[in-house]
Amino acid sequence: MASRYALAFALAGAAGPAIAGSVTDLGLSLEQIRTLNAQLTAPIAAPGIAFGSPTAFGASWGQAFAGLGGQTVSSGEDDLDGSAVLGAGIGDPYRAIGVEAAVNVISLQEGLAEDGSWGFKAHRVLPNRAGVAIGVDDTGGWGDAKEQHSSAYAVYTQVIDLEPESPKRPLSLAFNIGAGNERFAEPGDDFSVIGSVALALHRQGSLIADYSRGELNLGASVVPFYRIPLVMTAGFINVTERNADLEFAAGVGYLYQF
């Protein structure tokens, strides 16, 4: 079965409308003006901030997403395998709780859509660009996926502006820290620490270091089109070859807002 490392998605709202007149007429502080300008000029999507670990941000009401990923396979007759995901959200994570539901088609190589599972994430957005979430993957499924154990996790995510004086905030750092069991845990352990660090050198690109299942993954994520919510992520899995061979994975995700 293919890994879902490459299915990384970014959820971001569309830019707001232009404001007539000078923003100084609104009585805003300089920091508020900078923040407003950054929001109004932001791309419609953000690059990924994890490459294997879950994050605290998720889909809410009016958002749906789809993704397709592929990965090299170190064992078996086939050298490549793929997976796909469809999901949507309900609720409001800014005022209460958002809930994201996703259906994963685990393998695309043989028996298209014969195996799959679903998962859920409850998430809350906190002040200062932070969030918390708890979730469970593979909580049910069909085909061979019915034999999998569910994987639970809890995670905290924080985004830090490294250049707050810049009107467009091009440089930022995001990190996730949490814990999970089963497919997030190192083999032999009941649960393990998971986390990632992502450096956004540009608002449409990031570099990612991710630790999950006792493995270190390194990747990069880009939003190739400014006004199209398409996110592409690629990188290497288990670069230290601690539990398995080094593999390459890549994926693309699309966010739809209604």
Secondary structure as GFF3:
##gff-version 3
##sequence-region A 1 258
A	DSSP	three_ten_helix	23	26	.	.	.	ID=ss1
A	DSSP	alpha_helix	30	40	.	.	.	ID=ss2
A	DSSP	beta_strand	63	72	.	.	.	ID=ss3
A	DSSP	beta_strand	80	91	.	.	.	ID=ss4
A	DSSP	beta_strand	98	105	.	.	.	ID=ss5
A	DSSP	beta_strand	116	126	.	.	.	ID=ss6
A	DSSP	beta_strand	130	142	.	.	.	ID=ss7
A	DSSP	three_ten_helix	143	147	.	.	.	ID=ss8
A	DSSP	beta_strand	151	161	.	.	.	ID=ss9
A	DSSP	beta_strand	172	181	.	.	.	ID=ss10
A	DSSP	three_ten_helix	182	184	.	.	.	ID=ss11
A	DSSP	beta_strand	191	202	.	.	.	ID=ss12
A	DSSP	beta_strand	205	212	.	.	.	ID=ss13
A	DSSP	beta_strand	215	222	.	.	.	ID=ss14
A	DSSP	beta_strand	230	237	.	.	.	ID=ss15
A	DSSP	beta_strand	247	257	.	.	.	ID=ss16
###
